[in-house]
C-alpha cells in the first residue's frame, strides 16, 4: 500500500499518553502530517500516541478508495493487522466490484470491526450481496454510518437498506437495475427522521404517510411515465431548500401529455400552508419542473432549453418561481434560434442576475451579430445587475473564434 506498508510501529506501547485536552488539535495534526514524506511521517508517528493515531487516520484516508481487488486486499490486511486501533479510525470506505469470495470475506471482516465508519460507497457486484449473507448482515449492522452511496441497487439491496440500523443523513442510490422505478419514501422510510440529503435515480413519487422532516436537499431522477402530484411531493418532503428534478437518461420517449395534464391538476390545488414557500435553488428538466406549478420563490433557477416549445414553458416557470438568479443553457440549432425568444423573460420581475450558456450547433447559419440581437431581445424587459455569458460553437477553428468573439465584444459594449 505504498507509504502504509513502510511505516514502522516499534515502541508504540512505550509512548507517552497525551491528555484529553490536547486531542482538540487532532485534526490539525492530520492536516500538517498530510505534507510529510513517508520516512518523516514514520518518525513522527513514533513520538506519542496522539501522533500515531493521527498518522493511522491519515494513512487510512489515503486508501479509503481502493480501485482494484489487489489494493482492496492490501488495505484489508493493513486494517486487520492493527485491529481494533486501525479499524476504529476507519471513517470512510469505497468497496469496488468483488469477484472472489475470499476477498468478500476480508471486506466483511473489516466492516465487522469498523464500528466508527461514517461513509460507505458500495460498488460491489451483485454476487457480494445476493450470495454472501454475511456481507448483507454486516452492512445492516453499521450503526455509525451517516453517508451511504449505492450506485447500482436492485431488489435485494433495497431489502438490506430497509433493515439498516444506521442514522443515515446522506444517501445516494440508483435503481436502474430494479425491474421498475422505486419510491424513495418507501425505500428510505427507516431514515425519515435523520435524512438530510437524498439523491435517487429512476424513481416515482407516490402518496405516502411518511414525512422526511429533516430533509433539506432532494435530487430525483424520475420515470417519464410517472408525473408528480405537487401536494404529494410537498407532503412527503416538506422542508427542503434545494430541489433537482430530471428524467431518467435512458428514456428515449415518454407521454408528455401526462405531464401537461398534471400541470393543470397542480395549478388548481389548494396551497399547503407553510410548504415550500422559498427554495435556495431549483434545477432540472424544464417540463418536469413546469408540470409542478410550484408557486414559490426561488433564489437560483437552473434549466436547459433544447426545443422550441420549451421557450413557452420557461416563461411560465419563471412566473411560478420568480427567481433572483437564472442559470440558463440553450442549445441552438437550425430550428431553435435566439431571435425567436423575444419576451422570454416577461414576468421575471425579480431576476437580477443571469448566467447564460449558449451552445451554437454547426447547422446554425446566424452570424455573431444576429445571435447578439436575439440575446438582447431576451434581456429587454429586465433590470439585470449582473450577467455572465458563455458562448461555445462547433464550427471550424477559424469561424469558432470569429462568431463567439463577435457576440461577446458587442455584449461588452452593451
C-alpha positions in Angstrom: 0.0 0.0 0.0 2.8 2.4 -0.8 3.5 4.6 2.3 1.3 2.5 4.6 3.5 -0.6 4.4 6.6 1.4 5.1 5.5 2.9 8.4 7.3 1.3 11.4 5.5 0.8 14.7 8.3 -0.1 17.1 7.9 1.2 20.6 4.3 2.3 20.3 3.4 0.8 23.7 6.1 2.9 25.4 4.9 6.2 24.0 3.7 8.9 26.4 0.0 9.5 26.6 -1.5 12.9 25.7 -4.1 14.5 27.9 -7.6 14.7 26.6 -7.5 18.5 26.1 -4.6 18.1 23.6 -6.8 15.9 21.4 -8.7 19.0 20.4 -5.8 19.6 18.0 -6.1 16.1 16.5 -7.5 17.2 13.1 -4.9 20.0 12.8 -2.1 17.5 13.2 -3.6 15.4 10.4 -3.6 18.4 8.1 0.1 19.1 8.9 1.1 15.4 8.5 -0.5 15.3 5.1 2.5 17.1 3.7 5.2 14.9 5.3 7.2 12.5 3.3 6.8 8.8 4.2 10.0 8.5 6.3 9.3 11.7 8.2 5.7 10.6 8.8 7.0 7.3 10.2 9.3 9.0 12.7 6.6 11.5 13.7 4.2 8.6 14.4 6.7 7.2 17.0 6.6 10.4 19.1 3.3 9.9 21.0 0.0 8.1 20.9 -1.8 11.1 19.5 0.5 11.5 16.6 0.5 7.8 15.9 -3.3 7.8 15.9 -3.3 10.8 13.6 -0.9 9.1 11.2 -3.1 6.0 11.1 -6.2 8.0 10.3 -4.2 9.8 7.6 -3.0 6.6 6.0 -6.5 5.1 6.1 -7.9 8.2 4.4 -5.4 7.9 1.6 -6.5 4.3 0.9 -10.2 4.7 1.5 -11.0 4.2 -2.2 -9.1 1.1 -3.4 -9.6 0.9 -7.2 -8.8 -2.8 -7.6 -9.2 -6.1 -5.8 -5.4 -6.2 -5.3 -5.4 -2.8 -3.5 -8.5 -3.7 -1.6 -6.8 -6.9 -0.3 -3.8 -4.9 0.8 -6.0 -2.4 2.5 -8.0 -5.0 4.4 -4.8 -6.7 5.7 -3.4 -3.4 6.9 -6.6 -2.6 8.8 -7.0 -6.1 10.3 -3.3 -6.4 11.3 -3.8 -3.4 13.6 -7.4 -4.0 14.8 -9.0 -2.6 16.8 -6.9 0.6 16.7 -6.8 0.9 13.0 -10.4 -0.1 12.4 -11.6 2.5 14.9 -10.0 5.2 12.7 -11.6 3.9 9.5 -14.2 6.6 8.8 -14.7 6.2 5.0 -14.5 3.3 2.6 -15.3 2.5 -1.0 -15.9 -1.2 -1.9 -15.1 -1.8 -5.6 -16.5 -4.7 -7.5 -15.6 -8.0 -5.9 -15.4 -11.3 -7.8 -13.6 -13.6 -5.4 -15.3 -15.0 -2.2 -12.1 -14.8 -0.3 -11.9 -11.0 -0.9 -15.6 -10.6 0.1 -14.8 -12.4 3.3 -11.9 -10.0 4.0 -14.2 -7.0 3.4 -16.8 -8.5 5.8 -14.2 -8.9 8.5 -13.0 -5.3 8.1 -16.6 -3.9 8.2 -17.3 -6.0 11.3 -14.6 -4.1 13.1 -15.3 -0.7 11.6 -17.7 0.5 14.2 -16.8 4.1 13.6 -17.4 4.0 9.8 -19.4 7.1 8.7 -19.3 7.0 4.9 -19.6 3.9 2.7 -19.7 3.7 -1.1 -20.8 0.2 -2.3 -19.7 -0.5 -5.9 -19.5 -4.2 -5.2 -21.0 -6.7 -7.7 -24.4 -8.3 -7.1 -22.6 -11.6 -6.2 -21.4 -10.0 -2.9 -24.9 -9.1 -1.7 -27.0 -12.0 -3.1 -24.6 -14.8 -2.4 -23.0 -13.8 0.8 -25.4 -13.4 3.7 -22.5 -12.2 6.0 -21.9 -9.3 3.6 -25.5 -8.3 3.9 -25.6 -8.7 7.7 -22.5 -6.6 8.3 -23.9 -3.7 6.2 -27.1 -3.8 8.1 -25.1 -3.6 11.4 -23.1 -0.5 10.7 -24.6 1.7 13.4 -22.4 4.8 13.0 -22.9 5.2 9.2 -24.2 8.6 8.2 -23.5 8.6 4.5 -24.3 5.8 2.1 -23.7 5.7 -1.7 -25.1 2.7 -3.5 -24.9 3.4 -7.3 -26.3 0.1 -8.5 -29.1 -1.1 -6.3 -31.7 -3.8 -7.1 -34.4 -5.5 -5.0 -32.0 -7.5 -2.7 -30.1 -4.3 -1.9 -33.3 -2.5 -1.0 -34.2 -5.2 1.5 -30.8 -4.7 3.1 -31.3 -1.0 3.3 -34.7 -1.2 4.9 -33.2 -3.2 7.8 -30.1 -1.0 8.4 -29.6 0.4 11.9 -27.6 3.5 10.9 -28.8 7.1 11.4 -28.3 8.0 7.7 -28.1 11.7 6.9 -26.9 11.5 3.3 -28.0 8.8 0.8 -27.3 8.3 -2.9 -28.9 5.4 -4.7 -29.7 4.3 -8.3 -32.5 1.8 -9.0 -31.7 1.3 -12.7 -31.2 -2.4 -12.1 -34.6 -2.8 -10.5 -37.5 -4.3 -12.5 -39.4 -1.0 -12.0 -38.9 2.5 -10.7 -38.8 2.8 -6.9 -40.4 5.2 -4.5 -37.7 6.8 -2.3 -40.2 7.4 0.6 -40.7 3.7 0.8 -37.0 2.6 0.4 -35.7 5.2 2.8 -38.5 5.2 5.3 -36.3 3.9 8.2 -34.3 7.1 7.9 -37.2 9.6 7.6 -36.2 11.3 10.9 -32.5 11.7 10.1 -32.0 12.0 6.4 -30.9 15.5 5.3 -29.6 14.9 1.7 -31.2 12.4 -0.7 -30.3 11.7 -4.3 -32.1 8.9 -6.0 -32.2 7.8 -9.7 -35.1 6.1 -11.6 -37.8 6.9 -9.1 -41.5 7.7 -8.7 -43.3 9.9 -6.2 -46.3 8.1 -4.8 -48.7 9.1 -1.9 -47.2 8.2 1.4 -47.9 8.7 5.1 -44.1 9.1 5.7 -42.7 12.6 6.2 -39.0 13.4 5.8 -39.0 16.4 8.0 -35.2 16.7 8.3 -34.5 16.6 4.6 -33.1 19.7 3.0 -31.6 18.6 -0.3 -33.6 16.5 -2.7 -32.4 15.3 -6.1 -34.6 12.9 -8.0 -34.3 11.4 -11.5 -37.7 10.1 -12.3 -39.5 7.7 -14.6 -41.0 9.6 -17.6 -44.3 7.7 -17.2 -45.0 8.9 -13.6 -46.0 12.6 -13.4 -45.7 14.1 -9.9 -48.6 15.4 -7.8 -47.1 18.5 -6.2 -49.2 18.2 -3.0 -47.8 14.6 -2.5 -44.2 15.8 -3.1 -44.5 18.7 -0.6 -46.2 16.5 1.9 -43.5 13.8 1.9 -40.6 16.3 1.8 -42.0 19.4 3.5 -38.8 21.3 4.5 -36.4 21.1 1.6 -34.4 24.1 0.5 -32.7 22.6 -2.6 -34.6 20.6 -5.3 -33.3 19.0 -8.5 -35.7 17.0 -10.8 -34.7 15.2 -14.0 -35.9 12.4 -16.3 -34.0 9.1 -16.4 -31.4 9.5 -19.1 -32.2 6.1 -20.7 -35.8 7.1 -21.5 -36.0 7.8 -25.2 -39.6 8.8 -25.2 -42.4 9.4 -22.8 -46.0 10.7 -23.0 -45.6 14.4 -22.5 -49.4 14.8 -22.5 -49.5 13.2 -19.0 -47.2 15.9 -17.7 -49.4 18.6 -19.2 -52.4 17.1 -17.6 -50.6 17.0 -14.3 -49.7 20.7 -14.7 -53.5 21.5 -14.9 -54.1 19.5 -11.7 -51.3 21.1 -9.8 -52.3 24.6 -10.8 -55.7 24.2 -9.2 -54.6 22.5 -6.0 -55.2 24.2 -2.6 -51.9 25.5 -1.4 -50.4 23.6 1.5 -49.8 26.1 4.3 -46.1 26.6 5.2 -44.8 24.2 2.5 -42.1 25.2 0.1 -42.6 28.9 0.5 -39.0 29.6 -0.7 -36.2 27.4 -2.1 -32.5 28.3 -2.4 -32.1 26.5 -5.7 -34.2 24.6 -8.2 -32.6 22.7 -11.1 -33.7 20.2 -13.7 -35.7 19.2 -16.7 -37.9 22.1 -17.7 -41.0 20.0 -18.5 -40.9 18.2 -15.1 -40.4 21.5 -13.2 -43.1 23.3 -15.2 -45.6 20.5 -14.5 -45.3 21.1 -10.7 -46.8 24.6 -10.9 -44.5 25.3 -7.9 -45.8 28.8 -6.9 -42.9 29.6 -4.6 -39.9 32.0 -4.5 -36.6 30.6 -5.8 -33.2 32.2 -5.3 -31.5 30.3 -8.2 -33.2 28.5 -11.0 -31.2 26.3 -13.4 -32.6 24.9 -16.6 -31.7 23.9 -20.1 -33.5 24.7 -23.4 -33.2 22.3 -26.3 -36.6 22.5 -28.2 -38.7 25.5 -29.4 -41.8 24.7 -27.3 -39.6 24.8 -24.2 -39.4 28.6 -24.5 -43.1 28.9 -23.6 -42.6 26.5 -20.6 -39.7 28.6 -19.3 -41.7 31.8 -19.4 -44.4 30.2 -17.3 -41.8 28.6 -14.9 -40.2 32.0 -14.4 -43.6 33.4 -13.3 -44.1 30.3 -11.0 -40.8 30.7 -9.2 -39.8 34.4 -9.5 -36.1 33.6 -9.3 -33.5 36.2 -8.2 -30.8 34.4 -10.4 -31.3 32.3 -13.5 -28.7 29.8 -14.9 -29.9 29.1 -18.4 -28.2 27.0 -21.0 -29.5 26.9 -24.6 -28.6 24.6 -27.5 -29.1 26.5 -30.7 -29.7 24.6 -34.0 -31.4 25.4 -37.2 -34.8 25.1 -35.5 -34.1 26.9 -32.3 -32.7 30.5 -32.7 -32.3 33.3 -30.1 -34.4 35.7 -32.2 -37.4 33.5 -31.5 -37.1 34.2 -27.8 -38.3 37.8 -27.7 -40.3 38.4 -24.5 -39.0 35.2 -22.9 -38.3 36.8 -19.6 -41.6 38.8 -19.3 -42.9 38.4 -15.8 -39.5 37.6 -14.3 -39.6 40.9 -12.4 -37.3 39.8 -9.5 -34.5 38.4 -11.7 -31.3 40.4 -11.2 -28.6 38.0 -12.3 -28.3 35.9 -15.4 -25.8 33.2 -16.2 -26.3 32.3 -19.9 -24.6 29.4 -21.7 -25.1 29.2 -25.5 -24.1 26.2 -27.5 -24.2 27.1 -31.2 -24.5 23.9 -33.3 -22.8 23.7 -36.7 -26.2 23.9 -38.6 -26.9 27.4 -37.3 -26.3 30.0 -40.0 -26.8 33.1 -38.0 -23.9 35.5 -37.7 -22.5 36.7 -34.4 -24.4 40.0 -34.7 -27.7 38.1 -35.3 -27.1 35.9 -32.3 -26.3 39.0 -30.2 -29.5 40.7 -31.4 -31.5 37.7 -30.3 -29.7 37.8 -26.9 -30.5 41.5 -26.4 -34.2 40.9 -27.3 -34.3 38.4 -24.4 -32.9 41.0 -22.0 -35.1 43.9 -23.0 -37.6 43.8 -20.1 -35.0 43.1 -17.4 -33.1 45.3 -15.0 -30.1 43.0 -14.7 -27.4 43.8 -12.1 -25.0 41.1 -13.2 -24.7 38.9 -16.4 -22.4 36.2 -17.4 -22.4 34.8 -20.9 -20.6 31.8 -22.2 -20.7 31.0 -25.9 -19.5 27.8 -27.5 -19.6 26.8 -31.2 -19.0 23.7 -33.2 -17.6 25.2 -36.4 -14.1 25.1 -37.8 -11.5 26.7 -35.6 -11.4 30.0 -37.6 -15.2 30.6 -37.5 -15.4 29.5 -33.9 -13.3 32.4 -32.8 -14.9 34.9 -35.1 -18.5 34.2 -34.2 -18.1 33.8 -30.4 -15.8 36.9 -30.3 -18.4 38.9 -32.2 -21.1 38.1 -29.7 -19.0 38.8 -26.6 -17.4 42.0 -27.9 -20.8 43.5 -28.7 -22.1 42.4 -25.4 -19.3 44.2 -23.6 -20.4 47.5 -25.3 -24.0 46.8 -24.2 
